[in-house]
Amino acid sequence: MEKETQLYFTSQIGKQKPVTVTNKTASCPFCNVAELENIIDQEDSIILLKNKYPTLQNTLQTVLIETEECKSELSEYSREHLHKVMRFAVRHWFELETSGEFTSVIFYKNHGPLSGGTIRHPHMQIVGLKDVDYKDTIKLENFKGVTIYRDKSLDFNISTRPIMGFREMNVNLYDGKEINRMADFIQAAVQYLLYHASYRCESYNLFFYHMEDTISCKIIPRFAVSPLFVGYVIPQVSDDLQFVAKHVRELCDSKGLTI
């Protein structure tokens, strides 16, 4: 039997989804906690619940609301809250992975108008896929690149063999007890993209992967997608990776992450 490699989108449900990422006057569905339904777990202001608009067939779609602050953003979190969000998210991601109900489980975050998301309120998504294994299309070389920082527990780099292209940063965690440190480097990458990069960036994605014994996160700035990738699935690599790596390392140094 041929393995399933694509997901099926229910368009009628998709038409009902609220949009606040571009429509600033629309009501945010995550702000009124009292009206939230199908809550799975909650820790202070962090809430995991079933997605009210499950557009993907043969999946379990969950939404993780990161904070009660609608206009906040991961780059702005205190380290305490950042660590709490990441530990909560990874725990529930792993619980779905080990449940035996899914072929694979994806964990990701959209931020900004070009990220593919529809809701501005900070949130992540954890989705159990019954038929599709995301690992079939991912290669370990996608997580290797120009080193920004490395020690025995993690590796922070810019991809030289990216999935989509240009400047994809990776945080590869080899010690599962160091989730907090992984979160710190992810936040530094996001801060670089939004506030320090030489180009204007308002959108990004975080994609998480559990490959062998490694937890990896790709931090991808989002712009209009290259037609070479859309039409031919050919990624492009920027020629300034060493320059970018140097500046991201300086940011990490200033935050005390590399001591």
MARVEXSE-397739 format. One line per 8 residues: number of its first residue (from 1); their letters; for each residue x, y, z of N, C-alpha, C. Coordinates in steps of 0.2 Angstrom, whole numbers. Each point is the difference from the previous one (the first is absolute). Example, Ala and Ser with C-alpha at 12.3 -4.5 7.8 and 13.67 -1.06 7.14 Angstrom:
2
1) as) 66,-28,39,-4,6,0,4,6,0; -2,5,-4,4,6,1,-4,5,3
END
This chain:
259
1) meketqly) 4,-6,0,-4,6,0,4,6,0; -1,5,-4,4,6,-1,-1,5,6; 5,2,3,0,5,5,-3,6,-1; -4,3,4,-3,6,-1,5,6,1; 0,5,-4,5,5,1,-3,7,0; -6,0,-1,-3,7,1,-6,0,4; -2,6,2,-6,1,5,-6,3,-4; -6,-1,2,-6,2,-3,-3,5,4
9) ftsqigkq) -2,6,-4,-2,6,3,-8,1,-1; -3,1,6,-8,0,0,-1,8,-1; -2,2,-7,-1,7,-1,-6,3,3; -5,-4,1,-6,3,3,2,3,7; 4,-4,4,2,2,7,5,6,-1; 4,-1,-5,5,6,0,-3,7,-1; -6,0,-4,-3,6,-1,-3,3,6; -1,-4,5,-3,3,7,5,3,5
17) kpvtvtnk) 7,-2,-2,5,2,5,1,8,1; 0,2,6,1,8,1,7,2,-2; 1,6,-2,6,3,-3,2,6,4; 5,0,4,2,6,4,7,2,-1; 4,-4,-4,7,2,-2,0,6,-4; -5,1,-5,0,5,-4,-6,5,1; -6,-3,3,-5,4,1,0,2,8; 2,6,1,1,3,7,-6,1,3
25) tascpfcn) -6,0,-3,-6,2,3,-4,-7,2; 2,-5,-2,-3,-7,2,1,-1,7; -5,-4,3,0,-2,7,5,-6,0; 5,0,5,4,-5,1,-3,-6,4; 0,-6,-3,-4,-6,4,4,-2,6; 7,2,0,4,-3,6,0,5,6; -3,6,-1,0,4,6,-5,-1,5; -6,-3,-2,-5,-1,5,0,-7,2
33) vaelenii) 4,-1,6,2,-7,2,-7,-3,2; -4,3,3,-7,-3,3,-4,-3,-6; 1,2,-6,-4,-3,-5,4,-5,-4; 6,-2,2,4,-5,-3,-3,-7,1; 0,-4,-5,-3,-7,1,5,-5,-1; -1,-6,2,4,-6,-1,8,1,2; 0,3,6,7,1,3,3,-7,3; 6,-1,-2,3,-6,1,4,0,7
41) dqedsiil) 4,6,0,4,1,6,1,8,0; 2,2,6,2,7,2,5,1,5; 4,4,-1,5,2,5,1,8,0; -3,3,5,0,7,1,-4,3,-7; 4,4,-3,-4,3,-6,2,-4,-7; 3,-6,1,1,-4,-6,-5,-6,0; -3,0,-6,-6,-4,-1,1,-5,-6; -2,-6,1,0,-5,-6,-7,-2,-1
49) lknkyptl) -3,1,-6,-6,-2,-2,-1,-3,-7; -5,-3,-1,-2,-3,-7,-1,6,-4; 2,0,-6,-1,5,-5,-7,0,-2; -4,6,0,-7,0,-1,-1,0,-7; 5,1,-4,-1,-1,-8,5,-5,-3; -1,-6,1,4,-6,-2,0,-1,-7; 4,4,-4,-1,0,-7,4,-6,-3; 4,-3,3,4,-6,-3,-3,-7,2
57) qntlqtvl) -1,-3,-5,-4,-7,1,5,-5,3; -3,-5,4,4,-5,2,6,2,5; -2,5,4,5,3,5,-3,2,6; 4,1,5,-2,3,6,3,7,1; -4,5,-1,3,7,0,-1,3,7; 6,2,3,-1,4,6,4,7,0; -2,4,4,3,7,0,2,1,7; 6,3,0,3,2,7,1,7,0
65) ieteecks) -5,3,4,0,8,2,6,1,4; 5,4,-2,6,1,4,-1,5,6; -4,5,-1,-1,5,5,-7,4,0; -1,3,5,-7,4,0,1,7,-4; 7,1,-1,1,7,-3,0,-1,-8; -6,3,-3,-1,-1,-7,5,3,-4; 3,6,2,5,3,-5,7,-1,2; 1,-5,5,7,-2,1,3,-4,-5
73) elseysre) 5,-3,1,4,-4,-5,6,-4,3; 1,-6,-2,5,-4,3,7,4,1; 2,4,-4,6,4,1,0,5,6; -6,1,2,-1,5,6,-1,-4,7; 0,-7,0,-2,-3,6,6,0,5; -2,1,6,6,-1,5,2,-8,0; 6,-1,2,3,-6,0,-4,-5,3; -3,2,6,-4,-5,4,-6,-2,-4
81) hlhkvmrf) -3,5,-3,-6,-2,-4,1,-4,-6; 6,2,-4,2,-4,-5,1,-7,1; 4,-1,5,2,-7,2,-7,-4,2; -4,3,3,-7,-3,2,-4,-2,-6; 0,4,-5,-4,-1,-6,4,-6,-4; 6,0,0,4,-5,-4,-1,-7,3; 1,0,7,0,-6,3,-8,-3,0; -5,4,1,-7,-2,-1,-1,-3,-7
89) avrhwfel) 3,4,-5,-2,-2,-7,4,-7,-2; 6,-1,2,4,-6,-2,-3,-6,4; -2,1,6,-4,-5,4,-6,-3,-4; -4,5,-2,-6,-2,-3,1,-3,-7; 5,2,-4,3,-2,-6,2,-8,1; 4,-1,5,2,-7,1,-5,-4,2; -5,2,4,-6,-4,2,-4,-2,-6; -1,4,-5,-3,-2,-6,4,-5,-4
97) etsgefts) 7,1,0,4,-4,-4,0,-7,3; 0,-1,6,0,-6,4,-6,-4,1; -6,4,-2,-7,-3,1,-1,-6,-5; 4,-1,-5,-1,-5,-5,-6,1,-5; -3,6,1,-6,1,-5,2,3,-6; 6,3,-1,2,4,-6,6,-3,-3; 0,1,-7,6,-2,-4,6,5,2; -2,6,1,5,5,2,-4,6,3
105) vifyknhg) 4,4,4,-3,6,3,4,6,-2; -3,5,-2,4,6,-2,-2,6,5; 5,4,1,0,5,5,3,7,-3; -4,5,0,3,6,-4,-4,6,2; 3,6,-2,-3,6,2,1,5,-6; -6,4,-1,0,5,-5,0,7,3; 3,5,-3,0,7,3,1,4,-6; -5,5,-1,0,5,-5,-4,-1,-6
113) plsggtir) -1,5,-4,-5,-1,-6,3,-5,-5; 6,-1,-1,3,-4,-5,1,-7,3; -2,-2,6,2,-6,3,-5,-6,-2; -5,2,-2,-6,-5,-2,-5,-1,6; 1,4,5,-5,0,6,-5,5,-1; -6,-1,4,-5,5,-1,-2,4,6; 3,-3,6,-2,4,7,7,3,2; -1,6,2,6,4,3,2,-2,7
121) hphmqivg) -5,-2,4,2,-2,7,5,-5,0; 5,1,4,6,-5,0,-3,-7,1; 2,-5,-4,-2,-7,1,4,-4,-4; 0,-7,2,3,-5,-4,-5,-5,-2; 2,-5,-4,-5,-5,-2,4,-7,1; -3,-5,2,2,-7,1,-5,-4,-4; 2,-4,-5,-5,-3,-4,2,-8,-1; -4,-4,2,1,-7,-1,-2,-2,-7
129) lkdvdykd) 4,-3,-4,-1,-2,-7,-1,-8,0; -6,-2,-2,-2,-7,0,3,-4,-5; 1,3,-6,3,-3,-6,6,2,-3; 3,6,2,6,3,-3,5,0,5; 6,-2,-2,6,0,4,5,6,-3; 0,5,4,4,6,-2,7,-1,-1; 3,-5,3,7,-2,0,2,-3,-7; -5,-2,-4,2,-3,-6,3,5,-5
137) tiklenfk) -2,6,1,2,6,-5,6,4,3; 2,-2,6,5,4,4,7,-4,0; 5,4,-1,7,-3,0,4,3,6; 4,-4,3,4,2,5,5,6,-2; 2,0,-6,4,5,-3,-3,7,0; -7,0,0,-4,6,1,2,4,6; 3,-3,5,1,3,7,7,1,1; 4,0,-5,7,1,1,2,7,-4
145) gvtiyrdk) 5,3,2,2,7,-3,5,3,4; 1,7,-2,5,4,3,-1,1,8; 4,-2,4,-1,0,7,0,8,3; -5,1,4,-1,6,4,3,-1,7; -2,-6,2,2,-2,7,-1,-8,1; 4,-3,3,0,-7,1,3,-2,7; -3,-5,3,3,-3,6,-3,-7,0; 1,-4,6,-1,-7,0,-8,-1,0
153) sldfnist) -4,5,2,-7,-1,0,-4,2,-6; 3,5,-3,-4,3,-6,5,3,-5; -3,1,-6,3,3,-6,-5,5,-3; 3,6,-1,-4,6,-3,4,2,-6; -4,-1,-6,4,2,-6,-5,3,-5; 3,2,-6,-4,2,-6,1,-5,-5; -6,-3,-3,0,-6,-5,4,2,-6; 4,-5,-2,4,0,-6,-4,-4,-5
161) rpimgfre) -5,-4,2,-4,-5,-4,-7,1,3; -3,6,-1,-7,2,2,-5,-4,-3; -6,0,3,-6,-3,-3,-3,5,-5; -1,6,2,-3,5,-5,5,5,-3; 5,2,5,5,4,-3,2,7,4; 5,3,-3,3,6,3,3,-1,7; -3,3,5,3,0,7,-5,-4,5; 1,-6,0,-4,-5,5,5,-1,6
169) mnvnlydg) -2,2,6,4,-1,5,-3,-7,4; 5,-4,3,-2,-6,3,3,0,7; -4,-2,5,2,-2,6,-1,-7,1; 5,-4,1,0,-7,1,2,-2,7; -5,-3,4,1,-2,7,2,-7,0; 5,-2,3,3,-7,1,-2,-2,7; -1,4,5,-2,-2,7,-7,3,2; -5,-5,0,-6,2,1,-2,4,7
177) keinrmad) 5,0,4,-1,3,7,2,8,-1; 2,2,-6,2,7,-1,-5,4,-4; -6,-2,0,-5,4,-3,0,7,1; 1,2,6,1,7,1,5,4,-4; 6,-3,-1,5,3,-4,-2,0,-7; -3,-5,-2,-2,0,-7,-5,6,-1; -5,1,4,-4,5,0,3,7,0; 6,1,3,3,6,0,3,2,-6
185) fiqaavqy) 3,-6,-4,3,2,-6,-5,1,-6; -6,-4,1,-5,2,-5,-3,7,1; 0,2,6,-2,7,1,5,5,-3; 6,-1,1,6,4,-3,-1,0,-7; -1,-6,-3,-1,0,-8,-6,5,-2; -5,-1,4,-6,4,-2,1,8,1; 4,1,5,1,7,2,5,3,-6; 4,-4,-2,5,2,-6,-4,2,-6
193) llyhasyr) -5,-5,-2,-4,1,-6,-4,6,1; -4,1,5,-4,6,1,3,7,1; 6,0,4,2,6,2,7,2,-2; 4,-5,-3,7,1,-1,2,-1,-7; -3,-4,-4,2,-2,-7,0,6,-4; 4,0,-5,1,5,-5,-5,1,-5; -5,-5,0,-6,0,-4,-6,1,5; -6,2,-3,-6,1,4,-3,-7,0
201) cesynlff) -1,-2,6,-4,-6,1,-5,0,5; -7,-1,-2,-5,0,5,-4,-6,1; 3,-5,-4,-4,-7,1,6,-6,1; -2,-5,3,4,-5,1,-4,-7,2; 3,-5,-1,-2,-7,2,5,-3,5; -3,-4,5,4,-5,3,-2,-7,-2; 4,-4,-1,-2,-7,-2,4,-5,5; -3,-4,3,4,-5,5,0,-7,-3
209) yhmedtis) 5,-3,1,1,-7,-3,3,-5,6; -2,-6,0,3,-5,5,3,-5,-5; 6,1,-1,4,-5,-5,5,-4,4; -1,-7,0,4,-4,4,0,2,8; 6,2,3,-1,2,7,1,8,0; -1,4,-5,1,7,0,-6,4,-1; -1,5,4,-6,5,-2,3,6,-3; -3,1,-6,3,6,-4,-6,5,-1
217) ckiiprfa) 2,6,-1,-4,5,-1,3,4,-6; -4,1,-5,2,5,-6,-4,6,1; 4,6,0,-3,7,0,1,3,-7; -6,1,-3,1,2,-7,-4,6,-1; 4,6,-2,-3,6,-2,-5,-1,-6; -5,3,0,-5,-1,-5,-1,7,-4; 1,-1,-7,-1,5,-5,-5,-3,-5; -1,4,-6,-3,-3,-6,5,-6,-2
225) vsplfvgy) -3,-6,-1,3,-6,-1,3,0,-7; 6,-2,-1,4,0,-6,-4,-4,-5; -1,2,-7,-3,-4,-5,4,-6,-1; 6,0,1,4,-6,-1,-2,-6,4; -1,2,7,-3,-5,4,-7,-2,-1; -4,5,-1,-7,-2,-2,-1,-4,-6; 4,1,-5,-1,-4,-6,4,-6,-1; 6,1,3,5,-6,-1,3,-3,6
233) vipqvsdd) -2,3,6,2,-3,7,8,1,0; 3,5,-3,7,2,0,1,5,6; 4,-2,5,1,5,5,6,4,-2; 1,6,3,6,5,-2,3,1,7; 7,1,0,4,1,6,3,7,-1; -1,4,5,3,7,0,8,-1,0; 3,5,-3,8,0,1,2,4,6; -4,2,4,3,4,6,-1,-4,7
241) lqfvakhv) 0,-7,-1,-1,-4,6,5,2,6; 6,0,-2,5,2,5,-1,6,3; -2,5,-3,-1,7,2,-6,0,5; -6,-4,-2,-5,0,4,1,-4,7; 4,-5,-1,2,-5,6,4,5,5; 4,4,-3,4,4,5,-4,5,4; -5,3,-3,-4,5,3,-5,-4,5; -3,-6,-2,-4,-3,5,4,-2,6
249) relcdskg) 6,-3,-1,4,-2,5,2,6,5; 1,6,-3,1,6,4,-7,2,4; -6,-1,-2,-6,1,3,0,-6,6; 2,-6,-1,-1,-5,5,5,2,5; 6,2,-2,5,2,5,-2,6,5; -4,4,-3,-2,6,4,-6,-2,5; -3,-6,-2,-6,-2,4,3,-5,6; 7,-2,-1,3,-4,5,-2,-7,-1
257) lti) -2,-2,-6,-1,-7,-2,6,-5,-1; 5,3,-2,6,-3,-2,5,-1,5; -1,2,6,5,0,6,0,-7,3
END
